[in-house]
Amino acid sequence: MTDSIAEYIVYFVQYAHLWGLWIIFFFMTVESSFIPFPSEVVMIPAGFLAVRGELLTGNVWIDAPLAIAAGVAGSLAGAYINYYLARYLGRPVLYRYGKYFFLNEKTLLRAEEIFREYGALATFVCRLLPAIRQLISLPAGLARMNLMPFSFYTGLGAGIWVALLTAVGIGLGRLAGALSYPELVKKGESLIAESYIWILPATVLIVGGYLFLHQKIMRLSSRQNKPGELL
């Protein structure tokens, strides 16, 4: 599926210098919703175009951050679609009619299982995992997860993923400018698959360390704010 979609992306490339950021936003919104669509075919070419001066301003140091920002904004928009659909439609409707919208029961059950086990952290980690990346927003909506932590963890995970894909596109643009877009996407996917062995553990360690320190600081602050408590 990725190869066939990548071929159609070529059509939009000719408009990248005018509508590139909106194109990125739109397709990343689709990718982050319940519609199966690979983010690799959007963000890898975005990095490729940025480094070749074909995206917006012609300056990679401006265009690459703008592309990442558009990608994260689209990811959040798609995640909000899933979140609010689940929150207001509820579990019975999703399980009964989800199959008509690419949401089979097995996938929904798996997403809920992961969310129950890992809670808010799942909305971050799963943004870095294939297949479950888009759907983790559904159990968050079903559980009526607070919107601020949902946005934070989703944006953080999406930001890392989008920046990684954009960086791959920039790297390939510097090394192999003659690649076709399907070849570019395929090569980028291979590089990411090979790097998963260290990307995911490193990210989990960083976030785990952050959460640990955050909880320690919050507990310390709570103790200091209690009147009459001896330190």
Residue, then its C-alpha position, 0 to 999 in steps of 0.5 A: m500500500t505504501d508504494s502505491i500511495a507514494e506514487y500519488i504523492v508525486y502529484f502534490v510535489q509540484y505544489a509543495h512550494l506553495w501549499g506544502l505545509w497545508i499538504i503536510f497538515f492534511f495528510m498527517t491529519v488523515e494518517s493520525s485518524f482512523i484511516p490507514f495512511p502511512s506517515e512515511v509517504v508524507m514526512i520523508p518526502a517533506g524532509f527531502l524537499a526541504v533539503r533540496g530547497e523545493l518546499l517553501t522558502g528554499n532554506v532547509w533551516i526554515d522549511a524543515p522546522l515548519a514541516i515538522a510543526a505542520g506534521v505535529a499539528g496534523s497528528l494532533a488534529g487527527a488524534y483529536i478526531n479519534y479522541y472525540l469520536a470515541r468519547y462521544l460515540g462510546r464503546p458500543v457504537l465503535y465496536r458495532y460499526g467500527k469495522y465499516f471504518f477500518l476499525n476491527e474489533k481485534t484492533l480496538l481490543r488491543a488498543e484498549e488493553i495497552f491503554r489500560e496497562y500503561g495509561a497516559l504513557a501509552t499515548f506517547v509510546c504508541r505514537l512510535l509504534p506501527a499499526i497502533r500509532q493512530l488508534i491509541s487515541l480511541p481508548a484515551g477518548l473512551a476513558r475520558m482522559n484529561l485533554m491536557p496530558f493527552s495533548f502533551y503525550t500525543g504531541l511529544g510522541a508525534g513530534i519525535w516520530v515526525a522529526l525522525l521521518t523528516a531527518v531521514g528525508i533530509g539525510l537521503g536528500r543529501l546523499a541520494g538526490a536522484l531517488s524517485y519518491p517511491e524509492l525514497v520512501k522505501k529506503g527511508e522505511s528500511l532505515i527506520a526499521e533498522s534503527y528501531i532497535w535503539i530508537l524505541p528503548a532510548t525514547v522510553l528511557i528518556v521519558g521514564g527518567y522525565l516522569f521519575l524526576h517529575q514525580k520526585i519534584m512534585r512530591l517534594s513540592s507537596r511536602q514543602n507546601k504542607p504547613g507545620e511539617l518538619l523537613 
